[in-house]
């Protein structure tokens, strides 16, 4: 029996425990907003302790959390140190999720299993990789062979808000500085690049008036419609700007939230738009933000009396492949092909992730974990999010094998 066979056998023998661990994680809600996520971190730490893994609890100061728009946040680090001479590899997954929304057939926090699938919010993104990474490390250590370097599990809780108080805070505080990073993803591809994201809040000010005498007011909604039309018109031009990264096509803009007005018989005095501009890796975020501001200003100028305030909510830089990630990428591809029986390509993704924060510290990274071929298949951020349990098992084997290759003592 090879070491790979032994890893696979341990994962097969303990897979029911891995599934129960994931079910326990899904059953503790982590809707963000509101972002009361410290209880989930506490439950995760308890589950890890029962497996002999000590999780350091790193609560983010309450004032920082409140100012960020969340309620509570504790990040976890599990450190496993081996002999000197090898790399320190961090495995990061986030536990926060968007609220379930409507349309669910299954209880979003029931973690029900049907036809080989586990249903629940965060079943695929990314509590699944709490399980993948935890059991890959346990499988690795079950071999009882000398290893060099170390592994850290980073379980964080603000990816939906940009990651600044998750991995960003851990790195800024000097609590970790790994040599390589593996972060939550999907098991049919190894992702090495992703889009950036600019999110902005645009407040359009007019002047309220009675609907019977609209000329005495300034309609903020009419101004907002003009701004919306100008912003969405940019998507035509963006389709002509293509990325050279496989899996990433072109920039695009979306307005995800609109609110304003006071009543049907009142000329709206204020309307607030929240927009999301995805940036391909080749774009300069400074240029992108200035262009958006210019488009808004020019559109607003066509409506006398309208004033606009613009606030940046998030600027997430794109992830670009960093030198040094090849040993990790190649190990994942090699074992992915062996376990899945098909080539595992590298690609980019139009999403943005916390991985960029590690990249800003010069830490080479890859994205790989349990899940289907696409985000769409997982129902992430939609009703009835689900995970194929076979994908969880196979991804755990791939990660365990890759860790063994990178950490085994020659």
Buried (B, 14 or more C-beta within 10 A) or exposed (E): EEBBEBBBBBBEEBBEEBBEBBBBBBBBBBBBEEBBBBEBBBBBBEBBEEBEBEBEEBEBEEEEBEEBEBBBBBBBBBBBEBEEEBBBBBBBBBBBBBBBEEEBEBBBBBBBBEEEBBBBBBBBBBBBBBBBBBBBBBBBBBBEEEBBBBBBBBBBBBBBBBBBBBBBBBBEEEBBBBBBBBBBBBBBBBBBBBBBBBBBBBBBBBBBBEEEEEEEBBBBBBBBBBBBEBBEEBEEEBEEBEBEBEBBBBBBBEBEEBEBBEEEEBBBBBBBBBBBBBBBBBBEBEEBBEBBBEBBEEBBEEBEEBBBEBEEBBBBBBBBBBEBBEBBBBBBBBBBEBBBEEEBEBBBBBBBBBBBBBBEBEBBBBBBBBBBEEBEBBBBBBBBBBBBBEBBBBBBBBBBBBBBBBBBEE
